[in-house]
Amino acid sequence: MTHRRRLIVILLVVLPFTAACLSFFLGRYPIGPATLVRVLASRILPIQPDWPDTVETVVFNIRLPRIILALCIGASLSISGAAFQGMFQNPLVSPDILGVTAGAGFGAAVGILLGGSSLLVQVLALLFGTLAVVLSYAIGRIYKTTPTLMLVLSGIVVGAIFSALLSLAKYVADPRQKLPAIVFWLMGSLAAISKRDVITAVPPMLAGMAGLLAVRWRINILSMGDEEARSLGLKTDLLKGIVIVCCTAVTASAVSVCGIIGWIGLVIPHVGRMLVGPDHRSLLPASLALGATYLLLIDNLARTLISAEIPLGILTAIVGAPFFAYLLRRTRGGTT
């Protein structure tokens, strides 16, 4: 391992932990470093509390769940984007290529229209997001195979259908209460998350990311094309199914708790390629670390820039779109 590569590895390991530590101090309720360390250690060591109960509430019920989810969601969207870009052999692919975000958005809109709790909204978003991917895979599967082009086209079709259904849901929604709630959910936010969201959403995200990391070296072969991969003895349909299931699990789980957050799964893998190259054995872990750090920093900006919290989807687009334009100019339309 070269000196430069060793430094990059250390940087990728340190960045998420550093961002997480700094995030505990940011917010409208100030907490000093010494107090924070004592509060966190009190759950392990027998330390007598000498701080207000409000401090524990802020640390354990608000900031800690938010930090955990921001890290996991950013990592999930980035690693699924990198995996899909390799599988589809297209650097412009994002995690919603198979319609998962459109399906999840429609499911959440239905939950809001039904006047259900946040749990119902999350469950319906997860179910319809998964349903959209299942439909895309079923439509794209012809002659017992799943050609890459057919998957892309079927994803576009299914995404368009669910986008139309989402527009219909917004059209029939009450313009005073339900419609603003749907619109705000679609812009993405971590303002209303809780410990329950961590318990329900983090396990499938971790499982999906672990699955992608386990097959990351095979994605290198899959990125050569179906014919070349089969000639090397790779079961392409099985591997595509594994990648799709893992990406669907992480993306649908992420979208179900925070809404639709764009550009992360598209831009962060390109940043990873700039640092570690196109080898998916290194690219997927790098995308995971960079995505986790990036979304946590964006969330910190969302809750501290102004008095009202800014939706995450707005900030990721404001930051991601110009940076992606820079990448296009830098690479002249090719891969990074």
C-alpha positions in Angstrom: 0.0 0.0 0.0 1.4 3.4 -1.1 1.8 6.3 1.3 -1.0 8.2 -0.5 -3.4 5.3 -0.4 -2.7 4.8 3.3 -3.5 8.4 4.0 -6.7 8.1 2.1 -7.8 5.0 4.1 -7.0 6.8 7.4 -9.0 9.9 6.2 -12.0 7.8 5.2 -12.0 6.1 8.6 -11.6 9.2 10.6 -14.0 11.5 8.7 -17.3 9.9 9.8 -16.3 9.6 13.5 -15.0 13.2 13.5 -18.2 14.6 11.9 -20.3 12.5 14.4 -18.4 13.9 17.4 -18.7 17.5 16.2 -22.4 17.1 15.5 -23.2 16.5 19.2 -22.1 20.1 19.9 -24.1 21.7 17.2 -27.6 22.9 17.9 -29.7 25.5 19.7 -29.1 23.9 23.1 -25.3 24.3 23.8 -23.5 21.3 25.4 -19.9 21.5 26.5 -17.3 18.8 25.6 -16.7 17.8 29.2 -20.4 17.6 29.9 -21.0 15.5 26.7 -18.3 13.1 27.6 -19.7 12.6 31.1 -23.2 12.2 29.8 -22.2 9.5 27.3 -20.0 7.7 29.7 -22.8 7.7 32.3 -24.5 4.9 30.3 -21.5 2.7 30.9 -19.7 3.9 34.0 -21.2 4.6 37.4 -21.1 8.4 37.1 -23.3 10.5 39.4 -25.3 13.0 37.2 -24.6 16.6 37.9 -26.3 18.0 34.8 -30.0 18.8 34.1 -32.3 16.1 32.7 -32.7 18.3 29.6 -29.1 17.5 28.6 -29.7 13.8 28.6 -32.9 14.3 26.6 -31.1 16.3 23.9 -28.1 13.9 23.7 -29.9 10.5 23.7 -33.4 11.3 22.3 -32.6 13.9 19.7 -29.0 14.2 18.6 -27.8 10.6 18.9 -30.7 9.1 16.9 -30.3 11.8 14.3 -26.6 11.4 14.0 -26.9 7.6 13.6 -29.6 7.9 11.0 -27.8 10.6 9.0 -24.6 8.4 8.9 -26.6 5.3 7.9 -28.8 7.0 5.3 -25.8 8.8 3.7 -23.8 5.6 3.6 -26.8 3.6 2.2 -27.6 6.0 -0.7 -23.9 6.4 -1.6 -23.0 2.7 -1.6 -26.2 1.7 -3.5 -25.4 4.4 -6.1 -21.9 3.1 -6.6 -23.2 -0.5 -6.9 -25.8 0.5 -9.4 -23.4 2.5 -11.5 -21.2 -0.5 -11.7 -24.0 -2.9 -12.5 -25.6 -0.7 -15.1 -22.2 0.3 -16.5 -23.3 3.9 -16.4 -21.9 6.7 -14.2 -25.1 8.7 -14.4 -27.2 6.0 -12.6 -28.6 6.8 -9.1 -30.3 4.6 -6.5 -33.8 5.5 -7.8 -33.1 4.1 -11.3 -35.6 1.2 -10.6 -38.4 3.5 -9.3 -37.8 3.0 -5.5 -38.0 6.6 -4.6 -41.1 7.3 -6.7 -42.8 4.2 -5.2 -41.8 5.3 -1.7 -43.1 8.8 -2.3 -46.5 7.5 -3.4 -46.6 5.2 -0.4 -45.9 8.0 2.0 -48.5 10.2 0.3 -51.1 7.5 0.8 -50.2 7.2 4.5 -50.5 10.9 4.9 -53.9 10.9 3.1 -55.1 8.2 5.4 -54.2 10.4 8.4 -52.0 7.7 9.8 -49.1 7.9 12.2 -45.5 8.4 11.2 -45.1 4.6 11.5 -47.8 4.0 8.9 -46.2 6.5 6.6 -42.9 4.8 6.9 -44.3 1.3 6.4 -46.3 2.3 3.3 -43.3 4.1 1.9 -41.1 1.0 2.4 -43.8 -1.3 0.9 -44.5 0.7 -2.2 -40.8 1.4 -2.7 -40.1 -2.3 -2.7 -43.1 -2.9 -4.9 -41.8 -0.5 -7.5 -38.5 -2.4 -7.7 -40.3 -5.8 -7.9 -42.4 -4.5 -10.8 -39.3 -3.1 -12.6 -37.5 -6.4 -12.2 -40.5 -8.4 -13.3 -41.1 -6.2 -16.4 -37.4 -6.2 -17.3 -37.0 -10.0 -17.0 -37.5 -11.5 -20.5 -36.6 -15.0 -21.7 -35.5 -15.9 -18.1 -32.8 -13.2 -18.2 -32.6 -9.6 -17.1 -30.8 -7.5 -19.7 -29.4 -4.3 -18.3 -31.1 -2.1 -20.8 -34.5 -3.7 -20.1 -34.0 -3.1 -16.4 -33.3 0.6 -17.0 -36.3 1.0 -19.3 -38.6 -0.9 -17.0 -37.4 1.3 -14.1 -38.2 4.4 -16.1 -41.7 3.1 -16.9 -42.5 2.1 -13.3 -41.0 5.4 -11.9 -43.2 7.3 -14.3 -46.3 5.4 -13.2 -45.7 6.0 -9.5 -44.8 9.6 -10.1 -48.2 10.0 -11.8 -49.9 8.3 -8.9 -48.1 10.7 -6.5 -49.3 13.7 -8.5 -52.8 12.3 -8.3 -52.4 11.9 -4.5 -51.3 15.5 -4.2 -54.2 16.6 -6.4 -56.8 15.1 -4.2 -55.1 16.0 -0.9 -56.5 18.7 1.4 -54.7 21.9 0.4 -54.7 23.2 4.0 -53.1 20.2 5.9 -52.4 17.1 3.9 -50.9 18.7 0.8 -48.2 20.7 2.7 -47.4 17.6 4.7 -46.8 15.5 1.5 -44.7 18.3 -0.1 -42.6 18.7 3.1 -42.0 14.9 3.3 -41.0 14.7 -0.3 -38.3 17.4 0.3 -36.6 15.1 2.9 -35.8 15.8 6.6 -34.6 14.3 9.8 -36.4 16.7 12.0 -39.0 14.2 13.3 -36.9 11.1 13.8 -36.8 9.1 17.0 -35.2 6.1 18.6 -37.9 3.9 17.1 -36.8 5.0 13.6 -33.3 3.9 14.4 -34.5 0.5 15.6 -36.7 -0.1 12.5 -34.6 1.5 9.7 -31.0 0.9 10.6 -31.0 -3.0 10.7 -32.1 -3.4 7.0 -29.7 -0.7 5.9 -26.8 -2.4 7.7 -27.8 -5.8 6.2 -28.1 -4.3 2.7 -24.7 -2.6 3.0 -23.1 -5.7 4.3 -24.5 -7.7 1.3 -23.1 -5.1 -1.2 -19.7 -5.1 0.5 -19.6 -8.9 0.4 -20.1 -9.0 -3.4 -18.2 -5.9 -4.3 -15.4 -7.7 -6.1 -18.0 -9.4 -8.4 -19.4 -6.0 -9.4 -16.1 -5.4 -11.1 -16.7 -8.4 -13.4 -20.4 -7.4 -13.8 -19.3 -3.9 -14.9 -17.6 -5.5 -17.9 -20.9 -6.5 -19.5 -23.2 -9.5 -19.3 -21.4 -11.5 -22.0 -17.9 -11.0 -20.6 -19.2 -11.8 -17.1 -20.8 -15.0 -18.2 -17.7 -16.1 -20.1 -15.8 -15.8 -16.8 -18.3 -18.1 -15.1 -20.3 -15.4 -13.3 -24.0 -16.0 -12.8 -25.1 -12.6 -13.8 -28.8 -12.9 -13.1 -28.2 -14.1 -9.6 -25.7 -11.4 -8.9 -28.0 -8.7 -10.3 -30.7 -10.0 -8.1 -28.5 -9.8 -5.0 -27.4 -6.3 -5.9 -30.9 -5.1 -6.6 -32.3 -6.7 -3.3 -29.5 -5.1 -1.2 -29.8 -1.7 -2.9 -33.6 -1.8 -2.6 -33.3 -2.6 1.1 -31.0 0.2 1.9 -32.7 2.8 -0.3 -36.3 2.0 0.6 -35.4 1.9 4.3 -33.6 5.3 4.0 -36.4 7.0 2.1 -39.1 5.6 4.4 -37.7 7.5 7.4 -36.3 10.7 5.9 -38.1 11.3 2.6 -36.5 11.8 -0.8 -32.9 13.1 -0.7 -31.4 13.4 -4.1 -27.9 13.7 -5.6 -26.0 11.7 -2.9 -26.1 8.4 -4.7 -25.2 10.1 -7.9 -22.4 12.5 -6.9 -20.6 10.7 -3.9 -19.5 7.6 -6.0 -17.7 10.0 -8.4 -15.9 11.6 -5.5 -14.9 8.1 -4.3 -13.5 7.3 -7.8 -11.4 10.4 -7.6 -9.8 9.2 -4.4 -9.5 5.4 -4.8 -10.2 4.7 -8.4 -12.9 2.6 -10.1 -12.2 -0.7 -8.4 -15.4 -1.5 -6.5 -13.4 -3.4 -3.8 -12.2 0.0 -2.7 -14.9 2.2 -4.2 -17.9 0.8 -2.2 -16.2 1.3 1.2 -15.0 4.8 0.2 -18.5 5.8 -1.0 -19.9 4.5 2.3 -17.6 6.6 4.4 -17.9 9.7 2.2 -21.7 9.5 1.9 -22.1 9.1 5.7 -19.9 12.1 6.4 -21.5 14.2 3.6 -25.1 13.8 4.7 -24.2 14.4 8.4 -22.6 17.7 7.4 -25.6 18.6 5.3 -27.9 17.8 8.2 -25.9 20.0 10.5 -26.2 22.8 8.1 -29.9 22.2 7.7 -30.6 22.6 11.4 -28.1 25.5 12.2 -28.1 27.8 9.2 -31.3 29.6 10.0 -34.0 29.5 12.7 -36.2 27.2 10.7 -34.9 23.9 9.6 -34.1 23.6 5.9 -35.2 20.4 4.1 -32.3 18.1 3.2 -33.3 17.7 -0.4 -32.9 21.4 -1.0 -29.3 21.5 0.4 -28.2 18.3 -1.3 -29.4 19.7 -4.7 -27.8 23.1 -4.1 -24.5 21.5 -3.2 -24.6 18.4 -5.4 -25.8 19.9 -8.7 -23.0 22.4 -9.1 -20.4 19.9 -8.0 -21.7 17.4 -10.5 -21.5 20.0 -13.2 -17.9 20.6 -12.3 -17.2 16.8 -12.5 -18.8 16.8 -16.0 -16.5 19.6 -17.1 -13.5 18.0 -15.5 -14.0 14.6 -17.0 -15.5 15.9 -20.3 -18.5 13.7 -19.9 -16.6 10.5 -19.1 -16.2 8.6 -15.9 -14.0 10.0 -13.1 
